Amino acid sequence: MPISPSSSAQAAREVVARRLRDLRRSAGLTVTELADRCHWHHAKTSRIENARTAPSAKDIRLWCMACQVEDEAGDLIVQSLNAESMYREWRHQVRNGLKQLQDSLLQFFRETNLFRVYSSTLVPGLLQTEGYAAAVLKTVADFRELPDEDITKAAQARVDRSRIIHEPGHRFVLLVEEAVLHHQIGDSEVMAGQLGYLLTAGALPAVSLGVIPMATPGRQQWPRETFHVYDDTLVSVELVSAQVKITQPSEIALYLKAFEELRGMAVYGASARALIVKAIDALS
C-alpha cells in the first residue's frame, strides 16, 4: 500500500470528524438541530462532519456542549490540532526568505544523531554543492513566485548546514534512485561538480550512500516520495503544497519499514561509484 502523507493528514482529520458526528447522533440531534444550538448554519455542521472544514477549538467546545458531553472537548481539541499541524504550508516557511529557512534547521540538525534520507528526485540537501543548491532553490523561488535576491545566500547557508556530515556524533544513511544522477539540475558544469562531490562525500566514514539501480528486478518498493527520517522521532515529507511532519509512531514505523526495503535494493561502494561515474560520462 502506498504511503501517502496527504492521506495520513486527511485521515487524522476524518477521525475527529467521525467522532463529532457520532457525538451528535448519540445525543439524538439532527444536523440542523446541532447547528441551531451552536448558532451557526447547518452547512457548517456538514462540512465539519465530512472533514472538509477543520473545526476550531471554540467550535469543538460548542459542539460538545450541544451534545452535553463537555468532558470530550479537551481530547478532541488536541486531536484536531495534531491533525492540522501535520501540514506546514510553504508560504509560512518561506515568508522570511529562503536563507532563513535553511538557517532555521541548523540547531535541529545538530541535535539529530541518525539521519535517514530517501530521495527519488534530487541529490539530498546534505550532499548538495553550492551550485546545485542554488539551481534547486532558484527553481523553487520561480515556481512559487518568491523574490530570488537571497538565493545565493540561501545556497551557501544550505552548504554551511551540510557541514554537519563532518562533525562527530552523527550518522547518515542516504539513498537515491539512480534517476537522480541523471536529472539535469543547473548546467552540465554544475551537474558534473555535484556528481563529483558525491564520489567524495559518499566515502566519508559517517556517510552510507546507496544508489538504487533503475534496472533493479522485482522491486519490493517502487520509487516513493522523498522523505527524511530524523532519529526515530520525526519523518518529514515534501509535497508540492506543503511539508508534512509525521510524529505518530505507527506512521514512522511504516516509513522505516519502507526505508529498510529500499535500502536493501541499493548498491554501495564500488558499485554505487560506478553508477555515478556513468552519469558523469553521460554529461559529455
C-alpha positions as CSV (number, residue, x, y, z in Angstrom):
1,M,0.0,0.0,0.0
2,P,1.4,3.4,-0.9
3,I,2.5,5.7,2.0
4,S,0.7,9.0,1.4
5,P,1.4,11.8,3.7
6,S,-1.6,13.8,2.4
7,S,-3.8,10.8,3.0
8,S,-2.4,10.5,6.5
9,A,-3.2,14.1,7.3
10,Q,-6.7,13.8,5.9
11,A,-7.3,10.5,7.8
12,A,-6.4,12.3,11.0
13,R,-9.0,15.0,10.2
14,E,-11.5,12.3,9.5
15,V,-11.0,10.6,12.8
16,V,-12.0,13.9,14.5
17,A,-14.9,14.4,12.1
18,R,-16.3,10.9,12.7
19,R,-16.1,11.4,16.5
20,L,-18.0,14.7,16.3
21,R,-20.7,13.1,14.1
22,D,-21.0,10.1,16.5
23,L,-21.5,12.5,19.4
24,R,-24.2,14.3,17.6
25,R,-26.0,11.1,16.7
26,S,-25.7,9.7,20.2
27,A,-27.3,12.9,21.5
28,G,-30.2,12.4,19.1
29,L,-29.6,15.6,17.3
30,T,-30.1,16.3,13.6
31,V,-27.5,18.3,11.6
32,T,-29.9,21.3,11.8
33,E,-30.6,20.9,15.5
34,L,-26.9,20.9,16.4
35,A,-26.3,23.9,14.2
36,D,-29.1,25.8,15.9
37,R,-27.6,25.0,19.4
38,C,-24.2,26.2,18.2
39,H,-25.6,29.3,16.5
40,W,-24.2,28.6,13.0
41,H,-25.5,27.5,9.6
42,H,-26.3,23.8,9.2
43,A,-23.9,23.7,6.2
44,K,-21.0,24.3,8.6
45,T,-22.0,21.1,10.6
46,S,-22.0,19.1,7.4
47,R,-18.6,20.5,6.3
48,I,-17.1,19.6,9.7
49,E,-18.6,16.1,9.7
50,N,-17.3,15.4,6.2
51,A,-13.8,16.7,7.1
52,R,-14.0,19.5,4.6
53,T,-13.6,22.2,7.2
54,A,-11.4,21.8,10.3
55,P,-13.2,22.8,13.5
56,S,-11.7,25.4,15.7
57,A,-11.2,24.8,19.5
58,K,-14.3,27.0,20.1
59,D,-16.3,25.0,17.5
60,I,-15.5,21.8,19.3
61,R,-16.4,23.2,22.7
62,L,-19.7,24.4,21.4
63,W,-20.4,21.1,19.7
64,C,-19.7,19.1,22.9
65,M,-21.8,21.5,24.9
66,A,-24.7,21.0,22.5
67,C,-24.3,17.2,22.9
68,Q,-23.9,17.5,26.7
69,V,-20.5,15.9,26.7
70,E,-18.3,18.8,27.6
71,D,-15.7,16.4,29.0
72,E,-15.0,15.1,25.5
73,A,-13.9,18.6,24.3
74,G,-10.3,18.6,25.6
75,D,-9.2,15.4,23.9
76,L,-10.9,16.3,20.6
77,I,-9.3,19.7,20.5
78,V,-5.8,18.1,20.9
79,Q,-6.6,15.6,18.2
80,S,-7.8,18.3,15.8
81,L,-4.7,20.5,16.4
82,N,-2.4,17.5,15.8
83,A,-4.2,16.7,12.6
84,E,-3.8,20.3,11.3
85,S,-0.2,20.6,12.4
86,M,0.7,17.7,10.1
87,Y,0.7,20.3,7.3
88,R,3.1,23.2,7.2
89,E,2.3,25.4,4.2
90,W,5.4,26.5,2.3
91,R,4.3,30.2,2.3
92,H,4.7,30.2,6.1
93,Q,8.1,28.5,5.9
94,V,9.5,30.9,3.3
95,R,7.9,34.2,4.5
96,N,11.3,35.2,6.0
97,G,13.2,34.2,2.9
98,L,14.9,31.1,1.6
99,K,18.1,31.7,3.6
100,Q,16.2,32.0,6.9
101,L,14.5,28.7,6.0
102,Q,17.9,27.0,5.7
103,D,19.3,28.6,8.9
104,S,16.2,27.6,10.9
105,L,17.1,23.9,10.7
106,L,20.7,24.2,11.8
107,Q,20.1,23.6,15.5
108,F,17.7,20.7,14.9
109,F,20.3,19.1,12.7
110,R,22.9,19.4,15.4
111,E,20.6,17.6,17.9
112,T,19.9,14.7,15.5
113,N,22.1,11.6,15.7
114,L,20.9,9.5,12.9
115,F,19.7,10.9,9.5
116,R,18.0,8.6,7.1
117,V,17.1,10.2,3.7
118,Y,15.5,8.7,0.7
119,S,15.2,10.8,-2.5
120,S,13.7,9.8,-5.8
121,T,14.1,13.3,-7.3
122,L,17.1,15.3,-6.2
123,V,20.5,14.8,-4.5
124,P,19.8,15.1,-0.8
125,G,20.4,18.6,0.6
126,L,23.1,17.2,3.0
127,L,25.2,16.3,-0.1
128,Q,24.4,19.3,-2.4
129,T,27.1,21.6,-3.7
130,E,26.6,25.3,-3.6
131,G,26.0,25.4,-7.4
132,Y,23.5,22.6,-7.3
133,A,21.7,24.0,-4.3
134,A,21.4,27.4,-6.0
135,A,19.9,25.8,-9.1
136,V,17.3,23.9,-6.9
137,L,16.4,27.0,-4.9
138,K,16.1,29.2,-8.0
139,T,13.6,26.7,-9.4
140,V,11.6,26.7,-6.1
141,A,11.6,30.5,-6.0
142,D,10.5,30.8,-9.6
143,F,7.7,28.3,-9.2
144,R,6.4,29.9,-6.0
145,E,6.9,33.4,-7.4
146,L,9.2,34.3,-4.5
147,P,11.8,37.0,-4.6
148,D,15.1,35.4,-5.5
149,E,17.6,38.0,-4.3
150,D,18.7,35.8,-1.4
151,I,19.2,32.6,-3.4
152,T,23.0,32.8,-3.3
153,K,22.9,33.3,0.4
154,A,20.4,30.5,0.9
155,A,22.5,28.1,-1.2
156,Q,25.6,29.0,0.9
157,A,23.5,28.5,4.1
158,R,22.5,25.1,2.9
159,V,26.1,24.1,2.2
160,D,27.1,25.5,5.6
161,R,24.4,23.5,7.3
162,S,25.5,20.4,5.4
163,R,29.0,20.6,7.0
164,I,27.4,18.6,9.8
165,I,28.4,15.5,7.9
166,H,32.0,16.2,9.0
167,E,31.0,16.7,12.7
168,P,31.4,13.8,15.1
169,G,28.3,12.2,16.7
170,H,26.1,11.9,13.6
171,R,25.5,9.1,11.1
172,F,23.9,9.5,7.7
173,V,22.2,6.8,5.7
174,L,21.3,8.3,2.3
175,L,19.5,6.6,-0.6
176,V,18.9,7.9,-4.0
177,E,17.3,6.4,-7.1
178,E,19.7,6.2,-10.0
179,A,17.5,8.6,-11.9
180,V,18.5,11.3,-9.5
181,L,22.0,11.1,-11.0
182,H,20.6,11.9,-14.4
183,H,18.1,14.6,-13.6
184,Q,19.8,17.7,-15.1
185,I,19.9,20.4,-12.4
186,G,21.7,23.6,-13.5
187,D,24.1,23.3,-16.4
188,S,26.5,20.5,-17.2
189,E,29.3,22.1,-15.2
190,V,27.1,22.3,-12.1
191,M,25.9,18.8,-12.5
192,A,29.4,17.4,-13.0
193,G,30.6,19.2,-9.9
194,Q,27.7,17.7,-7.9
195,L,28.2,14.2,-9.1
196,G,32.0,14.5,-8.4
197,Y,31.2,15.6,-4.9
198,L,29.0,12.5,-4.4
199,L,32.1,10.4,-5.1
200,T,33.9,12.2,-2.3
201,A,31.2,12.6,0.3
202,G,30.0,9.0,-0.2
203,A,33.4,7.8,1.0
204,L,33.2,9.7,4.4
205,P,33.2,7.4,7.4
206,A,29.9,8.7,8.8
207,V,28.1,8.5,5.4
208,S,26.5,5.5,3.8
209,L,25.4,6.4,0.3
210,G,23.3,3.9,-1.6
211,V,22.1,4.1,-5.2
212,I,19.0,2.1,-6.3
213,P,19.7,1.0,-9.9
214,M,17.0,1.7,-12.5
215,A,17.3,-1.9,-13.6
216,T,16.6,-3.4,-10.2
217,P,14.5,-6.5,-10.9
218,G,11.4,-7.4,-8.8
219,R,11.4,-4.2,-6.8
220,Q,9.7,-4.6,-3.4
221,Q,9.2,-0.8,-3.3
222,W,8.6,1.4,-6.2
223,P,10.0,5.0,-6.2
224,R,8.4,6.9,-3.3
225,E,8.0,10.5,-2.4
226,T,11.2,11.9,-1.0
227,F,11.3,11.6,2.8
228,H,13.7,12.3,5.7
229,V,13.8,10.4,9.0
230,Y,15.4,12.1,11.9
231,D,16.4,9.6,14.6
232,D,13.2,7.6,15.2
233,T,11.0,10.5,16.2
234,L,10.2,12.6,13.1
235,V,9.6,12.0,9.4
236,S,9.5,15.0,7.1
237,V,7.9,14.7,3.6
238,E,7.9,17.4,1.0
239,L,4.9,17.8,-1.2
240,V,4.1,20.4,-3.9
241,S,1.9,22.4,-1.5
242,A,3.2,21.6,1.9
243,Q,5.8,20.0,4.1
244,V,4.3,17.2,6.2
245,K,5.7,16.4,9.6
246,I,4.9,12.9,10.9
247,T,5.3,12.1,14.5
248,Q,2.8,9.2,15.0
249,P,4.9,6.2,16.0
250,S,2.8,3.8,13.8
251,E,3.4,6.0,10.7
252,I,7.1,6.5,11.5
253,A,7.3,2.7,11.6
254,L,5.8,2.5,8.1
255,Y,8.4,4.8,6.7
256,L,11.2,3.0,8.5
257,K,9.9,-0.3,7.0
258,A,9.8,1.3,3.5
259,F,13.3,2.7,4.1
260,E,14.8,-0.6,5.0
261,E,13.3,-2.3,2.0
262,L,14.6,0.5,-0.3
263,R,18.0,0.2,1.4
264,G,18.1,-3.5,0.6
265,M,17.7,-2.8,-3.1
266,A,20.5,-0.2,-3.2
267,V,24.2,-0.8,-4.2
268,Y,27.1,0.7,-2.3
269,G,30.8,1.3,-2.5
270,A,32.4,0.5,-5.9
271,S,29.0,-0.4,-7.5
272,A,27.5,2.9,-6.4
273,R,30.6,4.8,-7.6
274,A,30.3,3.1,-11.0
275,L,26.7,4.4,-11.4
276,I,27.9,7.9,-10.5
277,V,30.8,7.8,-12.9
278,K,28.4,6.5,-15.6
279,A,26.2,9.6,-15.0
280,I,29.2,11.9,-15.2
281,D,30.3,10.3,-18.5
282,A,26.7,10.8,-19.9
283,L,27.1,14.6,-19.4
284,S,29.6,14.7,-22.2
